Amino acid sequence: DTSAAPPWGRPTTPPGAAACTLVVTLPADLAYPAVLDPAWSTADAMKDARSFFGLAALASGEGLALGGEDESAWKASVEMFDPATKTWAQVAPLAQKRSFIKAVRVEDGRVLTCGGSSSDDAGTTVTLAECELFDPTSGQWSAAAPLPAPREQYQMSVLADGRAFFTGGCKQGPGDLNCSLLFKNVGVYTVASDAWKVVPDMSVPRLWHSHSLLQSGKVLVVGGIRDGDNTVDVSEEYDPAAETWAPPVSMLAARALHGAVVMPDGGVLITGGADTGPMKTTELYAGGAWMSGPPMATARSAHRAVLLGNGAVAVLGGASLDGSGNIGPIASAEVLAMGGSSFKPAGNASEPRTSPEVALLPDGRAVMVGGVSDFNPHTTSHAVDVFGDLGAGAGCKVDPDCGSGHCVDGICCDTTCTGACSSCKGADTARPDGTCAPVLAGQNPKNGCTKDLVNVCGTTGTCDGKGACAFAALATPCLGPTCENGVLKVATCDGKGVCPPAASTACAPFACATGTTCGTTCSGDGDCAAGFKCNGTTCVAGKKPGEPCASEKECESKLCIDGFCC
């Protein structure tokens, strides 16, 4: 509150104060618990406003925003985003200012960007072919092999083996500011050899199309502009191993400037885009064919779609028509929950944005960066917004931080996970963080199991590996043993916390050796049970008269005459 005007109904806050009191009055009939727009939060703005720039995630989880343009000039500046502090720091700039570019992390961890729109020494707008590589270890850029031909507004992604893959785009010709020369050719970059390889062309030229890396390792290319204002109504799959394209597949609708998300089941969801105007329809690619998807709540193009860590699809920003039929940037978001059948509105970003860049944070949320915030006058954004609830396994502080609504022991969990021997921590369960599962046997991380100091068969003070506190093991002695008159009596735990009545076992052919054990050897008949005799060290049954004998010890009468007991 920096206004010098005295507020009404509260003490004056001095201008420039570091803090002030905000009083919020809520409706009396408000239902609790109440969560106030939990999906969006802001991060530090970039130093430079930028649109049509490159954004790439480093292996460390940090983000790199590079190049682009603002209202008056192309950019060479580069900033690095720290997801832990949500702050930016400037790093070494590009050698060439450029916009309408992409940036990807290639197989050795460096970031590659190529081509783009720029200007020559005379100030003439040109399309570049030059490529540059950013080394996160040194923080410096170096030249890389140029594209086979100058281009901008292309698509570039990373194949499963870490190579870079570009398609389409356009080039501005002499006096041509509309970038009307479109390409259908394709290239693959290998960082080890620092070389581009030209591979077979797509079936049609494409601009403002999408790439999706399928679970099979193939790349699905969808839609775009083919020439002038003619949108593309076919998709095609590229096989990097065979270096071939499958025949084009007809889409349900021609579209460009759409969103594309690879779903957990391997399908690809295409959202919105534009043909004659912004679209709200979606379509799903699965099994080599297209089918209708759930419509969005708002028609939009030049937006971004991303799969969040909690499995939901988020559609962020873009351009749409207002009530007067004028197109402009929008701030709204909508979400298709995992397994859901419809998109739901999900609040607004800090300002409207079209053509922002979006990346997934390590905690499963999306960060939306820059873009164009107004068309009249043309305004470029510094803003950075974080969207989404935290997915399972992410660190959290309170329940509303998590998409599941369950913050358990500082981790977003799929359930409340309240059991004494249940945990959401992978170290306790040998399962992924965020999955409630039984604690490993022998552990007691929540100190929820106590040792029974009275009942020998009671709880041991650790978990049993099945989600409950462990009892003394089966066959643990709990009563006795006692040995009397040749009978051993002992009780062992049933493994369920109970000591059953003692069981009796005869020691025969031996007698009790001690008050707690049966004998196992003999040195005289006294070590044997009644009716048994000691034969060497073994108790044997006494022989009856008339039975053969070798010594008197074998006979009950102790008389062995002429080889027979008498």
C-alpha positions in Angstrom: 0.0 0.0 0.0 2.0 3.0 -1.2 -0.9 5.4 -1.6 -0.8 8.6 0.6 -4.6 8.7 0.6 -5.9 7.8 4.0 -7.7 4.4 3.9 -11.1 4.2 5.5 -11.8 1.9 8.5 -8.3 0.9 9.2 -5.0 2.4 10.4 -2.9 4.1 7.8 0.0 2.1 6.3 3.1 4.3 5.7 3.9 4.5 2.0 6.6 2.0 1.0 6.0 -0.2 4.0 7.4 -3.7 3.7 4.1 -5.3 4.9 0.5 -4.3 5.5 -2.6 -6.0 6.8 -5.2 -7.2 4.3 -8.7 -7.9 5.6 -10.9 -10.2 3.5 -14.6 -10.6 4.2 -16.0 -13.9 3.1 -19.7 -14.7 2.6 -21.5 -16.0 5.6 -22.8 -19.0 3.7 -19.4 -20.0 2.4 -18.9 -23.8 2.5 -15.7 -25.1 4.1 -13.0 -26.1 3.4 -12.6 -23.2 0.9 -9.7 -23.2 -1.5 -9.1 -19.9 -3.3 -7.7 -20.3 -6.8 -5.0 -22.8 -5.8 -3.9 -23.5 -9.4 -1.9 -20.4 -10.2 1.0 -18.7 -8.5 3.6 -16.3 -9.8 7.4 -16.5 -10.0 9.9 -13.7 -10.5 9.5 -12.0 -13.9 12.2 -12.3 -16.5 14.5 -9.3 -16.8 13.7 -9.1 -20.5 10.2 -9.3 -22.0 10.3 -11.8 -24.8 8.1 -13.6 -27.2 8.8 -16.2 -30.0 11.8 -17.4 -28.0 13.4 -20.7 -27.1 12.8 -22.4 -23.7 14.6 -25.6 -22.7 15.0 -27.6 -19.5 18.5 -28.5 -18.4 19.4 -31.8 -16.9 19.7 -30.1 -13.5 16.0 -29.1 -13.7 16.8 -25.4 -14.4 15.2 -23.7 -17.4 16.9 -21.6 -20.1 15.0 -18.8 -21.9 16.9 -17.5 -24.9 16.5 -15.0 -27.7 13.1 -13.9 -28.9 11.9 -10.4 -29.5 10.0 -7.6 -27.8 8.1 -4.7 -29.3 11.2 -3.1 -30.8 14.0 -5.5 -31.3 15.3 -9.1 -31.6 17.0 -10.5 -28.5 20.3 -12.2 -27.9 19.9 -12.2 -24.1 19.6 -15.5 -22.2 18.2 -16.1 -18.7 18.3 -19.2 -16.5 15.4 -20.1 -14.2 15.9 -21.7 -10.8 12.8 -23.8 -10.1 13.7 -24.0 -6.4 13.7 -20.3 -5.8 11.5 -19.3 -8.8 14.1 -16.7 -9.8 16.0 -15.8 -13.0 19.7 -15.0 -13.6 21.2 -13.7 -16.8 23.9 -15.9 -18.4 26.0 -15.5 -21.5 24.1 -14.2 -24.5 23.7 -15.8 -27.9 26.2 -14.9 -30.6 23.3 -13.7 -32.8 20.0 -12.1 -31.8 17.1 -14.2 -33.1 13.4 -14.9 -32.7 10.9 -17.5 -33.9 13.2 -20.2 -32.7 13.1 -23.4 -30.7 15.6 -24.8 -28.1 16.2 -28.4 -27.1 18.5 -30.3 -24.8 20.5 -32.8 -26.9 22.2 -36.1 -26.0 25.3 -34.6 -24.2 23.2 -32.2 -22.0 23.9 -29.1 -24.0 21.1 -26.9 -25.4 20.8 -26.4 -29.2 19.0 -23.6 -31.0 19.0 -22.8 -34.7 17.9 -20.4 -37.4 15.2 -17.8 -36.6 14.4 -14.3 -37.7 17.0 -11.6 -37.3 18.6 -8.7 -39.1 21.8 -8.2 -41.0 24.3 -5.3 -40.7 22.1 -3.1 -42.8 19.1 -3.7 -40.6 17.3 -5.8 -43.1 15.2 -8.7 -41.8 16.8 -12.0 -42.6 16.2 -15.7 -41.9 19.2 -17.4 -40.2 20.7 -20.9 -40.7 23.3 -20.7 -38.0 23.1 -22.9 -34.9 24.5 -22.5 -31.4 25.1 -24.8 -28.4 24.9 -23.8 -24.7 27.1 -25.7 -22.3 25.6 -25.6 -18.8 29.0 -26.5 -17.3 30.9 -23.5 -18.7 27.8 -21.3 -19.1 29.0 -20.4 -22.6 27.7 -20.7 -26.2 29.6 -22.1 -29.1 28.9 -22.4 -32.8 27.3 -25.6 -34.1 26.8 -26.9 -37.7 24.2 -24.7 -39.4 20.9 -25.9 -40.7 20.8 -27.3 -44.2 18.9 -24.1 -45.2 17.9 -20.9 -43.4 14.5 -21.2 -41.6 12.4 -19.9 -38.8 9.1 -20.8 -37.2 10.1 -24.5 -37.6 9.5 -27.3 -35.1 12.3 -29.0 -33.3 12.3 -31.8 -30.7 14.5 -34.5 -29.4 14.3 -38.1 -30.5 14.5 -41.0 -28.1 18.3 -41.4 -28.7 19.0 -37.7 -27.9 19.4 -36.4 -31.5 17.6 -33.2 -32.5 14.9 -33.4 -35.2 13.5 -30.4 -37.1 10.7 -30.1 -39.6 9.2 -27.5 -41.8 9.3 -23.8 -41.1 9.6 -20.9 -43.5 12.1 -18.4 -44.9 11.7 -14.7 -45.7 12.7 -13.8 -49.2 13.9 -10.4 -50.5 11.3 -7.8 -49.5 9.1 -10.6 -48.0 8.1 -9.9 -44.4 5.5 -12.6 -44.3 7.8 -15.6 -44.4 5.9 -17.1 -47.3 8.5 -19.6 -48.5 7.5 -22.8 -46.6 9.5 -26.0 -46.2 8.6 -29.7 -46.0 12.1 -30.9 -45.6 13.5 -32.6 -42.4 16.8 -32.9 -40.7 18.4 -34.8 -37.8 21.4 -33.4 -35.8 24.0 -35.6 -34.0 26.0 -33.6 -31.5 28.9 -36.1 -31.4 29.6 -35.5 -35.1 28.3 -31.9 -35.1 26.4 -32.6 -38.3 22.9 -32.4 -39.8 21.6 -35.2 -41.9 18.8 -34.5 -44.4 16.2 -37.2 -44.3 13.1 -37.8 -46.5 10.6 -34.9 -46.7 7.2 -34.7 -45.2 4.2 -35.0 -47.6 3.4 -31.3 -47.4 5.1 -28.1 -46.2 4.2 -27.1 -42.6 4.4 -24.0 -40.5 2.9 -23.7 -37.0 2.5 -27.4 -36.7 3.3 -29.7 -33.8 5.7 -32.5 -32.9 5.0 -35.4 -30.5 7.5 -38.1 -29.6 5.5 -41.3 -29.4 6.2 -44.2 -27.0 7.3 -46.2 -30.0 10.1 -43.7 -30.6 8.4 -42.4 -33.8 7.4 -38.8 -34.2 3.9 -37.6 -34.9 3.7 -34.4 -37.0 0.3 -32.7 -36.9 -1.5 -29.9 -38.8 0.0 -26.5 -39.5 -0.1 -24.1 -42.4 0.9 -25.4 -45.9 0.7 -22.1 -47.9 -0.9 -18.8 -47.5 -3.8 -19.3 -45.1 -4.4 -23.0 -46.0 -4.3 -25.2 -43.0 -3.2 -28.8 -43.1 -5.7 -31.6 -42.4 -3.4 -34.6 -42.2 -0.9 -36.0 -39.8 2.1 -38.3 -40.5 4.5 -40.4 -38.5 8.2 -40.4 -38.9 10.3 -43.5 -38.1 13.8 -42.4 -37.1 15.2 -46.0 -37.2 14.0 -46.6 -40.8 14.2 -42.9 -41.8 10.8 -43.2 -43.5 7.4 -41.6 -43.3 4.1 -43.5 -43.0 1.3 -42.4 -45.3 -0.6 -39.3 -44.1 -3.7 -39.9 -42.0 -6.7 -37.5 -42.3 -7.5 -35.5 -39.2 -11.1 -34.7 -38.2 -10.3 -31.0 -38.8 -7.6 -28.9 -40.4 -5.8 -26.8 -37.7 -2.6 -24.9 -36.9 -1.3 -23.2 -33.8 -2.8 -26.0 -31.7 -1.6 -27.8 -28.6 -0.4 -31.3 -28.5 0.1 -33.7 -25.5 1.3 -37.3 -25.4 -1.1 -39.0 -23.0 -0.1 -41.6 -20.4 -1.7 -44.4 -22.5 0.5 -43.4 -25.5 -2.2 -41.5 -27.5 -1.8 -37.9 -28.6 -4.4 -35.2 -27.7 -4.7 -32.2 -30.0 -6.3 -29.1 -28.5 -7.9 -26.2 -30.2 -5.8 -24.2 -32.8 -7.1 -22.2 -35.7 -8.5 -22.7 -39.1 -10.8 -19.8 -40.0 -10.7 -18.8 -36.3 -9.9 -20.1 -32.9 -11.2 -23.6 -32.2 -12.5 -25.3 -29.1 -12.6 -28.9 -30.5 -10.0 -31.5 -29.7 -9.1 -34.8 -31.3 -7.2 -37.9 -30.1 -4.8 -39.9 -32.1 -4.6 -43.6 -31.1 -4.0 -46.8 -33.1 -3.1 -44.8 -36.2 -6.5 -43.0 -36.4 -8.2 -39.9 -35.2 -11.3 -39.7 -33.0 -13.1 -36.8 -31.3 -12.0 -35.7 -27.9 -13.8 -33.6 -25.2 -14.3 -30.0 -26.3 -12.5 -27.2 -24.4 -14.5 -24.6 -22.5 -12.9 -21.8 -24.5 -12.0 -21.6 -28.2 -8.3 -20.8 -28.4 -5.2 -20.9 -30.6 -1.5 -20.1 -30.1 -1.9 -21.6 -26.6 0.1 -24.2 -24.8 -1.0 -27.7 -23.7 1.0 -29.7 -21.2 0.7 -33.0 -19.3 1.1 -32.2 -15.6 2.8 -34.5 -13.1 -0.6 -35.4 -11.6 -1.7 -36.8 -15.0 -4.0 -33.9 -15.9 -3.8 -32.0 -19.2 -3.5 -28.3 -18.7 -4.4 -25.8 -21.5 -2.9 -22.4 -20.8 -3.4 -18.9 -22.4 -3.6 -18.4 -26.1 -5.7 -16.1 -28.3 -9.5 -16.1 -28.6 -12.4 -13.8 -29.7 -14.0 -11.3 -27.3 -17.7 -10.4 -27.3 -17.1 -8.0 -30.2 -15.5 -10.6 -32.4 -12.0 -9.1 -31.9 -9.1 -11.6 -31.3 -6.7 -11.1 -28.6 -4.6 -12.8 -25.9 -6.4 -14.5 -23.0 -5.3 -15.4 -19.5 -7.6 -18.3 -18.8 -6.6 -22.0 -18.2 -8.6 -25.2 -18.3 -7.8 -28.7 -17.2 -8.8 -32.2 -18.3 -8.3 -34.4 -15.2 -6.6 -37.8 -15.6 -9.4 -40.1 -16.6 -11.8 -37.2 -16.9 -14.3 -36.6 -19.7 -14.5 -32.8 -19.8 -12.3 -29.7 -19.5 -12.9 -27.6 -16.5 -12.0 -23.8 -16.1 -8.9 -23.4 -13.9 -8.5 -19.7 -13.2 -6.4 -17.1 -14.8 -2.7 -16.3 -15.2 -1.4 -13.0 -14.0 -1.9 -11.4 -17.4 -3.3 -12.5 -20.8 -0.7 -14.3 -23.0 -0.6 -15.7 -26.5 2.3 -17.8 -27.8 3.9 -18.2 -24.4 6.5 -20.9 -23.8 5.8 -23.6 -21.2 8.0 -26.2 -19.5 7.3 -28.8 -16.8 8.9 -28.2 -13.5 10.5 -31.0 -11.5 7.6 -31.0 -9.1 5.1 -31.7 -11.9 3.7 -28.2 -12.3 4.0 -26.1 -15.4 5.7 -22.8 -15.7 4.4 -20.4 -18.4 6.9 -17.8 -19.6 6.7 -14.6 -21.7 4.6 -14.3 -24.8 2.5 -11.5 -26.3 0.1 -9.9 -23.8 -1.6 -7.4 -26.1 -2.2 -7.0 -29.8 -3.1 -3.3 -29.8 -0.6 -2.0 -29.1 1.7 -5.0 -29.5 3.0 -5.7 -26.1 5.5 -8.4 -25.0 5.4 -10.0 -21.6 8.0 -10.4 -18.8 5.5 -12.4 -16.7 6.2 -15.9 -15.4 3.3 -18.0 -13.9 3.4 -21.4 -12.3 0.3 -23.5 -12.9 -1.0 -26.8 -11.4 -1.3 -28.7 -8.3 1.7 -30.7 -7.2 1.7 -34.3 -8.4 2.3 -37.4 -6.3 5.8 -37.5 -4.8 6.4 -33.7 -4.9 7.3 -31.8 -1.8 4.5 -29.9 -0.1 3.5 -28.0 3.0 -0.3 -28.2 3.2 -3.0 -30.3 1.6 -4.1 -27.7 -1.0 -0.6 -27.8 -2.5 -1.3 -31.3 -3.9 -3.6 -32.3 -6.7 -4.7 -35.2 -4.6 -5.5 -32.9 -1.7 -3.2 -35.0 0.6 0.1 -33.6 1.9 1.5 -36.4 4.0 4.8 -36.0 5.8 5.9 -33.3 3.4 5.1 -35.3 0.3 2.0 -35.2 -2.0 0.4 -38.6 -1.6 -2.4 -40.4 -3.5 -4.4 -41.0 -0.3 -4.5 -39.8 3.3 -2.1 -42.7 4.2 -2.9 -42.5 7.9 -1.9 -46.0 9.0 0.9 -46.5 11.5 2.6 -48.8 9.0 1.7 -47.0 5.8 3.9 -44.4 4.2 4.2 -42.2 1.1 7.9 -42.1 1.2 9.7 -44.4 -1.2 12.6 -44.9 1.3 10.0 -46.5 3.7 8.2 -48.7 1.2 10.5 -49.4 -1.8 7.7 -47.9 -3.9 7.6 -44.5 -5.8 7.4 -41.4 -3.6 3.8 -40.3 -3.4 2.3 -43.8 -3.5 0.8 -44.9 -0.1 2.1 -48.4 0.5 3.0 -50.7 3.5 6.2 -49.9 5.3 8.9 -52.5 4.9 9.1 -55.2 7.5 11.3 -54.4 10.5 10.9 -50.6 10.1 8.9 -48.2 12.2 9.3 -44.7 10.5 6.2 -43.2 12.1 7.0 -44.6 15.5 3.4 -45.9 15.4 4.2 -49.4 16.7 5.1 -49.9 20.3 6.8 -53.0 21.9 4.5 -55.0 24.2 6.6 -55.4 27.4 4.0 -57.6 29.1 2.8 -60.1 26.4 5.6 -62.0 24.9 3.5 -62.7 21.9 2.5 -59.0 21.5 3.8 -56.3 19.2 7.5 -56.1 18.5 7.7 -52.3 17.9 8.1 -52.7 14.1 5.9 -53.1 11.0 5.2 -56.4 9.4 5.6 -55.4 5.8 1.8 -55.8 5.2 0.6 -52.5 6.6 0.2 -53.5 10.3 2.3 -53.6 13.4 4.2 -56.9 13.7 3.6 -59.5 16.5 6.1 -61.9 17.9 7.0 -64.5 15.2 5.2 -67.8 15.0 6.8 -70.5 17.3 8.3 -67.9 19.7 8.2 -69.6 23.1 5.7 -67.9 25.4 5.0 -70.5 28.2 7.5 -73.0 29.6 9.1 -75.2 28.7 8.8 -77.5 31.7 9.7 -81.2 31.9 8.3 -83.4 34.5 7.6 -87.2 34.7 8.9 -87.7 31.1 6.5 -85.0 29.7 7.7 -81.7 28.1 5.2 -78.9 28.2 5.7 -75.7 26.1 3.5 -73.0 24.4 4.6 -70.9 21.3 3.1 -67.7 19.9 0.5 -68.1 17.1 2.0 -65.0 15.2 -1.2 -63.1 15.9 -0.4 -61.9 19.4 -1.8 -64.8 21.3 -0.1 -67.4 23.5 -2.2 -70.6 23.3 -2.4 -73.3 26.0 0.8 -75.3 26.4 1.1 -78.5 24.4 2.4 -81.7 26.0 5.0 -83.9 24.3 6.4 -87.2 25.7 10.1 -87.5 26.0 10.1 -91.3 25.5 12.2 -93.2 24.9 14.2 -90.8 27.1 13.4 -89.3 30.4 13.5 -85.6 31.3 17.1 -84.4 31.2 16.4 -81.2 33.2 13.4 -79.4 34.4 13.0 -77.8 31.0 14.3 -80.3 28.4 14.0 -84.0 27.4 17.1 -86.2 27.3 18.8 -87.1 24.1 21.4 -89.6 25.3 21.7 -92.1 28.2 24.4 -93.5 30.4 22.1 -95.6 32.5 18.5 -96.8 32.6 17.6 -93.8 34.8 18.0 -91.6 31.7 15.3 -93.5 29.9 11.6 -93.4 30.2 9.6 -96.2 31.9 9.7 -99.4 29.9 13.0 -98.4 28.2 16.5 -99.4 28.9 19.8 -97.7 28.1 21.7 -99.5 25.4 25.0 -97.8 25.0 23.9 -94.2 24.7 20.4 -94.9 23.3 17.3 -95.8 25.2 15.7 -99.0 23.8 12.6 -100.8 24.8 13.2 -103.7 27.4 12.9 -107.2 25.8 10.5 -109.8 27.1 11.4 -113.3 28.3 12.2 -115.6 25.3 13.4 -112.8 23.1 16.9 -113.0 21.8 19.5 -111.0 23.6 23.2 -110.1 23.5 23.4 -108.7 27.0 21.4 -108.5 30.1 20.7 -104.8 29.5 18.4 -105.8 26.7 16.1 -107.8 28.9 13.5 -106.4 31.3 14.5 -109.2 33.8 18.2 -108.3 33.3 18.8 -112.0 32.7 20.3 -113.0 29.3 21.0 -116.8 29.3 22.1 -118.7 26.3 21.2 -115.8 24.1 17.6 -115.5 25.4 15.9 -113.2 28.0 14.7 -115.3 30.9 
